[in-house]
Amino acid sequence: MTYVDGFVLAVPKAKIEAYKAQARTGSEVWKDHGALAYVECIGDDVPYGELTSFPRAVQAKDDEVVIFSWVLYRSRADRDEIMKKVMADPRLDSDPASWAFDGKRMIFGGFEAFIEV
C-alpha cells in the first residue's frame, strides 16, 4: 500500500498567488525526488463548524483560505528517503519568514493507506 503525507493550512487571500508559486516549486521538488503524486487544493466548500472544521483546525481568519494538500509515495520507507532529499533541496526556502502562510498553524502528518480502489 502507498503512503501519504497530508497537510492543512491557512493562506491569506492576498498571498494566494505567492502560495501557488511556492506550491509549484514544491511540486517539482517532491516529484524530482520520487514522489508519485503531489496535490494542492484550495478550499471551496469548507464551512466553519461549531466544534470542529478545517477552518477551526488551522485557526483560519476571515481573510484567509484553507488549503488541503497531499503527497503520495510508494511506501513509508520511500517517503522517509524522499523527505531527506526534499528538506536538503536548495529550491525550497527554509526561512518561515518568506512563506506565504503561517507555518505554526499548519497541520501535517503521515498516513499509511489501507484501502485503494
C-alpha positions as CSV (number, residue, x, y, z in Angstrom):
1,M,0.0,0.0,0.0
2,T,1.1,3.6,-0.6
3,Y,2.0,6.2,2.0
4,V,0.6,9.7,2.1
5,D,1.7,13.0,3.7
6,G,-1.3,15.2,4.3
7,F,-1.3,19.0,5.0
8,V,-4.0,21.5,6.0
9,L,-3.1,25.2,6.3
10,A,-4.5,28.7,6.0
11,V,-3.2,31.2,3.4
12,P,-4.1,34.9,3.4
13,K,-6.2,35.7,0.3
14,A,-3.8,38.5,-0.5
15,K,-0.9,36.0,-0.7
16,I,-2.6,33.2,-2.6
17,E,-0.7,33.8,-5.8
18,A,2.6,33.7,-3.9
19,Y,1.5,30.5,-2.3
20,K,0.6,29.0,-5.7
21,A,4.1,29.8,-6.9
22,Q,5.7,28.3,-3.8
23,A,3.5,25.2,-4.3
24,R,4.5,24.8,-7.9
25,T,8.2,24.8,-6.8
26,G,7.3,22.3,-4.1
27,S,5.6,20.0,-6.6
28,E,8.7,20.0,-8.8
29,V,11.0,19.2,-5.8
30,W,8.9,16.4,-4.5
31,K,8.3,14.8,-7.9
32,D,12.0,15.2,-8.9
33,H,12.9,13.3,-5.7
34,G,10.5,10.4,-6.3
35,A,7.0,11.3,-5.0
36,L,4.3,9.6,-7.1
37,A,1.9,12.5,-6.8
38,Y,1.6,16.0,-5.4
39,V,-1.8,17.7,-5.0
40,E,-2.7,21.2,-3.7
41,C,-6.4,22.1,-3.2
42,I,-7.9,25.4,-2.3
43,G,-11.0,25.4,-0.1
44,D,-14.2,25.9,-1.9
45,D,-16.8,24.3,0.4
46,V,-15.3,24.3,3.9
47,P,-17.9,25.6,6.4
48,Y,-16.9,26.9,9.8
49,G,-18.1,24.2,12.2
50,E,-19.4,24.7,15.7
51,L,-16.9,22.3,17.3
52,T,-14.5,21.1,14.5
53,S,-13.8,22.1,10.9
54,F,-10.9,22.7,8.6
55,P,-11.0,26.5,9.3
56,R,-11.1,25.9,13.0
57,A,-8.3,23.4,12.8
58,V,-5.9,25.9,11.3
59,Q,-7.4,29.0,13.0
60,A,-8.3,30.5,9.7
61,K,-9.1,34.2,9.7
62,D,-11.8,35.8,7.6
63,D,-9.3,37.0,5.1
64,E,-7.7,33.5,4.7
65,V,-8.5,30.5,2.6
66,V,-7.9,26.8,3.7
67,I,-5.5,24.7,1.7
68,F,-5.7,20.9,1.7
69,S,-2.7,19.1,0.2
70,W,-1.1,15.7,0.0
71,V,1.9,13.9,-1.4
72,L,1.8,10.2,-2.4
73,Y,4.7,7.8,-2.1
74,R,5.2,4.1,-2.8
75,S,5.9,3.3,0.9
76,R,6.9,4.8,4.2
77,A,10.5,3.9,3.5
78,D,10.4,5.7,0.2
79,R,8.8,8.7,1.9
80,D,11.5,8.9,4.5
81,E,14.2,8.8,1.9
82,I,12.4,11.3,-0.3
83,M,11.9,13.7,2.6
84,K,15.6,13.7,3.4
85,K,16.3,14.9,-0.2
86,V,13.4,17.4,-0.2
87,M,14.5,19.0,3.0
88,A,18.0,19.4,1.6
89,D,16.9,20.8,-1.7
90,P,18.0,24.4,-2.2
91,R,14.9,25.2,-4.3
92,L,12.9,25.2,-1.1
93,D,13.3,28.3,1.1
94,S,13.5,27.0,4.7
95,D,13.1,30.5,6.1
96,P,9.5,30.7,7.5
97,A,9.5,34.5,7.1
98,S,9.5,34.0,3.3
99,W,6.5,31.6,3.3
100,A,3.1,32.8,2.1
101,F,1.4,31.2,5.2
102,D,1.9,30.8,8.9
103,G,3.7,27.5,9.4
104,K,2.8,27.4,13.1
105,R,-0.9,26.8,12.1
106,M,-0.2,24.1,9.5
107,I,-1.4,20.6,10.3
108,F,0.6,17.7,8.8
109,G,1.1,14.0,9.2
110,G,2.0,10.8,7.5
111,F,-0.7,8.1,6.8
112,E,-0.5,4.5,5.6
113,A,-3.2,3.7,3.1
114,F,-5.3,0.7,3.9
115,I,-7.9,0.9,1.1
116,E,-7.0,1.9,-2.5
117,V,-9.6,1.4,-5.3
